[in-house]
Amino acid sequence: MIARDPTLRLRDIAATLDITERAAQRIVTELVDEGYLTRKREGRRNSYKVHPKMPMRAPQAKHTEVGEILDVLLANQDPLDSPG
């Protein structure tokens, strides 16, 4: 979701994934802390940047970059499916 819309609000992420806003915040914070995302404050909102060269966390996929997975996922999304 963030890869498609870097200014997406945590509230919208939570609603789309049917999780609490707190859980979405925790997940995004972990991704920022581990270097998968960079968070930048822009006015009253945050903007995120995905770091596609980061390796996947799972040991069996550590030789795969996050960007490779995102390319597959984003290529298979319906173009009419809006990010928010």
N, C-alpha and C positions, 0 to 999 in steps of 0.2 A: 504494500500500500504506500509506504513512504517512498519507495523507488519510483512510483508513478506520480505522486504528489508530495513533494518535500515540505509543503507547508500544511499538511494535514494535521488537524487538531487531535489531541489524544482522546477527546470525547468522541470524535467521529470514528477513530480506530476502534475504540472500545465497543461502540454501538454496532459496527460492522462485524466484529468478531464475537459479539455477544459475551463480552467479558466486562468486568468493572473498569472504570476509568483508572482506579488505583492499580489494577493489574497491568493495564496498558502502560501506565507510567513506569511501573517496576521493570517491565520488559524492555522498554525503550531506554531506560537508565542503564540497565545491564549492557545493552548493545553499545551505548555510548562509552561506558566504562571499559569495555573490552576492545574498543577501537573499530567496531563495525559501522558505527555512525558518528558523525560530528553534529553537534547541536549549536545553532547560532541564533541568538535573539534578534528579531527584526520587529521593532516596535513592541506591540503587545503580544506578538506570536513568536513561536519558534520555527526555524527552518532547519531541515536535516539534510545531511549529505551522506549517502551510502558509499562505503569504501569497498568496491567490487573485487579488489585484489586480495582481500582478507581470506584466509583459508576457512573452510567449514570447521565447526567445533568438534563434531563427532569424529572419533579416532578413525573409523572406517572411511570417512570422507575428507580427511585432512589434506589430501592432495587435490581437492576440488576447491576452486575459488567461489566465493559467494556470488560474484558476477555471472558465473556460468549457470548457476541455478536460477538467478533472476532472469537471465536471457530466455531460458526455457519457459519459466512461469509467465513472463510478460508477453512472450510470443504467442502463448496459448490463450490469452484473455480475449474475450469478446470486445471488439473495438467500441461497441455501444454501451458496454458496462462502464459506468462512470465511477471515478475513484471516491466519490463522496456522496 
